Amino acid sequence: MDDLLVLITGGTICREYNPRTGGIGHSQKLVTSFLQKMNMTTKLHYLTTQVADSRNFTREDRIDLWNICERETEDRILVIHGTDTICETARLFCEQDLKKTVVFTGAFWPMTNNFTDAQFNLGFGLACAKIKEKGVYVAMSGECLDGKYAIKNWDNLRFEYDELSRKIEMSIGNSDKLDGVESTGNSE
């Protein structure tokens, strides 16, 4: 199996309370130590960059992430990302011509919480990164969505497809395919 890059950018999944300062910080060690215990045959490479709240990411930050993914040698990449803007970053990646499998994942609750979706999403995201075809995906809560259409449903705290955008694009795509085709129906 190919090697896989785990690109850690921070987000809620890495949030950790510091009792010495009383502050909340980000710790990539939470993710790396969990993944190292999974005993996978796939060799994981770790790269930490821009550890920050994704709400502060700019377009330039997202382009920097894309450049990192393009530059790295692995063809399969799991990006640990804050859920607030994960879809914006995934859509930017979809606009580029990156010939790799890139899966974005994160968590609604920090890994340090008693109840968290972090471990499930990490395992699911890794599985998606290993088996999905080249493309950009958002893997959250057992759903692996095309990054082009993934949206965060804030009311239900889940990720889902932007059905309206998908339908519009599909109808545009289908109308192009129908150009020049004669109708076989009877007009009488």
Protein Blocks (a to p, Z undefined) as FASTA:
>chain_A
ZZdddddebdjklgccdfknopacddfklmmmmmmmnopabdcddddehiacfklpcfkl
mmmmmmmmmmpmbfbdcddddfklmmmmmmmmmmpccdbdddddddfbdfkbmbdcklmm
mmmmmmmmmmmccdddddeehiacdfklgccdfklopadddfklmmmmmmmmmmmmmgop
acfbdfZZ
